């Protein structure tokens, strides 16, 4: 299988999987400086992992963060449990994708927000799956906002890593209204031609003042750094409020600096 062959390129302690991390032992999750998460295949779907704010009845913002291919909501929740990364005024939600056959992996089932056919910019895309994932994320956010009438979409930050980042980018940038913030780590913009052909999508987000943070390691062997740069250029040329930051020597993972940068970004949306 294609993905299985990709996995053999990296030793167990390094980056694993197309769009996933190696997760450290649970006892040492907070101490791992690279925050690599483990590759999971065909995991049963679980309920979202919730990290409530200190005032559970009245969070000042909501972060929804989507994991990479083959991971679960557990993976990234461990990183955000670190008190130096987590803002205790914020409610964090880490959904888990359904387990589906992944074409790039020879049809082998694993957790994925949508199907992947190839790794090049010209590869076929699972447009129906991408739209479905976007609808599900918007419904999740709508449900949360009903529970917290003091919050609006401007207090919502949607983010994700790799495949999860791609789902987050598409969901937020094609939204009929606008969330407050958007985070994309080690990722790319799917269905980019849709945005290039329909300028109203970007102009809507510009008018509504969506703020965007992108992070990408310049040594990423899975989602090339150039993919992140291309996405940043497309967004920047549309005039959106966007920041792209590279991390020297970082592969397909995250690091302490990037996690702290995310925390500072989230703080902008506290009510």
ZIBELFEN-V867592 format. One record per run of one state. SS is the DSSP state (a for helix, b for strand, c for the rest). FROM is the first residue (numbers start at 0). TO is the last residue. If there is no record, write none. Layout:
ss=[SS:SS]
from=[FROM:FROM]
to=[TO:TO]
This chain:
ss=[c:a:c:b:c:a:c:b:c:b:c:b:c:a:c:b:c:b:a:c:b:c:b:c:b:c:a:c:a:b:c:a:c:b:c:a:c:a:c:b:c:a:c:b:c:a:c]
from=[0:1:7:22:23:25:31:36:37:48:51:60:66:72:80:89:94:98:102:105:107:111:115:116:124:125:126:147:152:155:161:162:173:180:185:191:197:198:207:210:217:224:237:240:247:255:269]
to=[0:6:21:22:24:30:35:36:47:50:59:65:71:79:88:93:97:101:104:106:110:114:115:123:124:125:146:151:154:160:161:172:179:184:190:196:197:206:209:216:223:236:239:246:254:268:270]
